[in-house]
Amino acid sequence: MSEQCEFCKRGFESKRIRKVVRGDPHIFCSETCYVMWRYQSPLPDWEKMYDKYTISVAADVDELIQEQIEGEGRGST
């Protein structure tokens, strides 16, 4: 059995989607990959997509906690 999705070639993190197409078993990481494989879609450029739709957030947890504590001291009655 394959240890990676037949469409995107990524390894499995959790569950696998098993499909039988014309008597041949196939395995995918998601229903989306199955549909894209079934309709012969080109493999997306994941890095380009992630760069466009995600942002990096770096939070100073200590600073956020201090702001929360100070905010509680100023609470309204």
C-alpha positions as CSV (number, residue, x, y, z in Angstrom):
1,M,0.0,0.0,0.0
2,S,1.2,3.5,-0.8
3,E,2.4,5.7,2.0
4,Q,1.6,8.9,0.1
5,C,-1.4,10.4,-1.7
6,E,-1.7,9.4,-5.4
7,F,-2.5,13.0,-6.4
8,C,-0.4,15.4,-4.3
9,K,2.3,12.9,-3.3
10,R,2.3,14.2,0.3
11,G,2.6,11.8,3.2
12,F,-0.5,11.0,5.3
13,E,-1.0,12.9,8.6
14,S,-4.1,11.1,9.7
15,K,-6.9,9.4,7.8
16,R,-6.7,8.0,4.3
17,I,-9.4,8.2,1.6
18,R,-9.7,4.8,-0.2
19,K,-11.4,4.7,-3.6
20,V,-11.9,1.9,-6.0
21,V,-12.1,3.1,-9.6
22,R,-12.9,0.5,-12.3
23,G,-11.7,-2.3,-10.0
24,D,-8.4,-0.7,-9.1
25,P,-7.8,0.5,-5.5
26,H,-6.5,4.1,-5.0
27,I,-5.6,6.1,-1.9
28,F,-5.8,9.8,-1.3
29,C,-5.3,12.2,1.6
30,S,-8.6,14.0,1.0
31,E,-11.7,14.1,-1.1
32,T,-10.3,17.2,-2.8
33,C,-7.2,15.3,-4.0
34,Y,-9.5,12.5,-5.3
35,V,-11.7,14.9,-7.3
36,M,-8.6,16.6,-8.7
37,W,-7.1,13.3,-9.6
38,R,-10.3,12.0,-11.2
39,Y,-10.7,15.1,-13.4
40,Q,-7.0,15.1,-14.2
41,S,-6.3,18.6,-12.8
42,P,-2.7,19.8,-12.7
43,L,-1.0,19.7,-9.4
44,P,-1.1,23.1,-7.7
45,D,2.0,24.9,-6.7
46,W,1.5,24.6,-3.0
47,E,4.3,27.0,-2.0
48,K,3.0,29.8,-4.2
49,M,-0.6,29.2,-2.9
50,Y,0.5,29.3,0.7
51,D,2.6,32.5,0.2
52,K,-0.5,34.2,-1.3
53,Y,-3.1,33.1,1.2
54,T,-1.3,33.0,4.5
55,I,0.6,35.4,6.6
56,S,3.2,34.9,9.3
57,V,2.3,36.1,12.8
58,A,4.8,36.4,15.6
59,A,3.2,37.3,18.9
60,D,5.0,38.1,22.1
61,V,2.9,36.0,24.5
62,D,4.3,37.8,27.7
63,E,3.4,41.2,26.2
64,L,-0.2,40.0,25.4
65,I,-0.6,38.6,29.0
66,Q,0.6,41.8,30.5
67,E,-1.8,43.8,28.3
68,Q,-4.7,41.6,29.5
69,I,-3.7,42.0,33.2
70,E,-3.5,45.8,32.8
71,G,-6.8,45.9,31.0
72,E,-8.6,44.0,33.8
73,G,-7.3,46.6,36.3
74,R,-9.0,49.4,34.3
75,G,-12.4,47.5,34.0
76,S,-15.6,49.5,34.2
77,T,-18.1,48.9,37.0
